[in-house]
Every structure is written in structure tokens, then in C-alpha cells.
Amino acid sequence: MEQRVELFKTLEMEWRFKQDVDHIFDVMKKTAEVIKSCKNTTHLQGATNYVANLKRYLTFFEKTTREQEFCDKQINEFDKMIRIKTKQYLVD
């Protein structure tokens, strides 16, 4: 049992925004690419799920107030991108 606890402690990740900022920016860039590549409403539904997963993923990180505001703004921008794309397909 003690070995399991020690193994778990060594596998624990430190989820700090500042330490993982490069990775977080890469994930956000990928999210924008996913949204931009949507060709129909099915793709948009997938992109909506992708943004929801990103939002949940970002909750795991320890963040300052300013970093949290940045994340919130990015999520809002992704939501706007999806709304614009949705309107584009509804008009066509």
C-alpha cells in the first residue's frame, strides 16, 4: 500500500498556469484552428464540444486572477467564433 501512495505522489502533476503557459497557448491555437476548419454544422458541434473540453481542462490549472480573466476572454472569443460560423451556415 505504501508503494502505491509513493507511486501516486511521483505521478502527481503540478497544474500551474505559468509553468505550462506554452502548452496552454498551443492548445488554444489548436482550438482556433478546429473552429476555423469547420465546413458544416456537424463540424461546428464538434468544435463546440472541443471548446467545452478546453474550458474543463483549464479548470485544472492553478491561476491568478489575471490569468483566469485571460482564459475567460479566450473562451468567450471561441464562443463568438462558433456563433459567427453558425450564422454563416444558417444563411447559406
Backbone torsions as a table, in degrees:
resi	resn	phi	psi	omega
1	MET	NA	-39.8	-179.1
2	GLU	-64.7	-35.3	178.6
3	GLN	-64.4	-37.5	178.3
4	ARG	-63.3	-43.9	179.7
5	VAL	-62.8	-44.1	179.4
6	GLU	-64.6	-41.6	178.0
7	LEU	-61.8	-42.9	179.4
8	PHE	-61.8	-41.3	179.8
9	LYS	-63.6	-36.5	-179.8
10	THR	-73.8	-25.8	180.0
11	LEU	-86.5	-11.8	-179.4
12	GLU	-60.9	133.8	177.7
13	MET	-96.8	150.3	173.7
14	GLU	-99.3	113.5	-175.1
15	TRP	-97.4	78.8	178.7
16	ARG	-114.3	130.0	-176.2
17	PHE	-56.1	-47.7	-176.1
18	LYS	-61.9	-38.7	-178.6
19	GLN	-70.5	-32.4	-174.1
20	ASP	-109.5	21.8	-173.4
21	VAL	-61.0	-37.5	178.9
22	ASP	-63.6	-44.3	178.6
23	HIS	-64.1	-42.8	-179.8
24	ILE	-62.0	-43.2	178.4
25	PHE	-63.8	-38.1	176.9
26	ASP	-62.6	-41.9	179.4
27	VAL	-65.2	-39.8	178.8
28	MET	-67.2	-38.3	177.3
29	LYS	-63.5	-42.7	178.6
30	LYS	-62.9	-38.4	178.3
31	THR	-61.4	-44.5	178.1
32	ALA	-62.1	-40.1	179.0
33	GLU	-64.9	-39.2	178.5
34	VAL	-61.6	-45.3	-178.9
35	ILE	-64.8	-44.7	-178.8
36	LYS	-63.4	-29.6	-175.5
37	SER	-83.3	-2.0	-177.9
38	CYS	-63.1	132.0	-179.2
39	LYS	-113.5	-11.7	179.4
40	ASN	-158.1	179.9	-175.6
41	THR	-68.4	-28.0	176.3
42	THR	-65.3	-42.9	176.5
43	HIS	-62.0	-40.5	-180.0
44	LEU	-63.4	-36.3	177.0
45	GLN	-64.2	-40.9	175.7
46	GLY	-62.4	-40.8	178.7
47	ALA	-65.6	-37.7	177.0
48	THR	-62.0	-42.3	176.7
49	ASN	-64.4	-38.2	178.9
50	TYR	-61.4	-43.9	178.9
51	VAL	-65.6	-39.9	177.6
52	ALA	-61.8	-40.9	177.6
53	ASN	-66.3	-39.2	176.8
54	LEU	-61.9	-44.3	179.9
55	LYS	-59.4	-45.0	179.0
56	ARG	-65.7	-40.9	179.6
57	TYR	-59.9	-42.2	-177.8
58	LEU	-67.5	-21.0	179.1
59	THR	-69.0	-18.2	-178.8
60	PHE	-76.0	-17.3	-175.1
61	PHE	-88.2	141.3	172.4
62	GLU	-77.0	123.4	-174.6
63	LYS	-133.6	151.4	170.2
64	THR	-79.4	172.4	178.6
65	THR	-60.3	-42.4	-179.2
66	ARG	-64.9	-41.1	178.6
67	GLU	-66.3	-37.1	177.6
68	GLN	-65.3	-40.5	177.5
69	GLU	-62.2	-40.6	177.4
70	PHE	-59.8	-47.8	-179.8
71	CYS	-61.3	-42.6	179.2
72	ASP	-62.1	-42.2	179.1
73	LYS	-64.0	-40.8	179.3
74	GLN	-63.6	-43.9	178.8
75	ILE	-61.7	-42.7	177.9
76	ASN	-61.8	-40.0	178.3
77	GLU	-65.0	-39.6	177.4
78	PHE	-64.6	-40.6	177.2
79	ASP	-61.9	-40.1	177.2
80	LYS	-62.8	-43.1	179.5
81	MET	-59.3	-42.2	-179.8
82	ILE	-66.9	-41.4	178.1
83	ARG	-61.5	-42.2	179.5
84	ILE	-63.6	-45.5	178.6
85	LYS	-63.1	-39.0	179.6
86	THR	-62.4	-45.0	178.4
87	LYS	-62.6	-36.4	178.9
88	GLN	-60.1	-42.4	-177.8
89	TYR	-79.2	-24.3	177.7
90	LEU	-73.9	-31.2	179.5
91	VAL	-74.6	-38.7	-176.7
92	ASP	-66.7	NA	NA
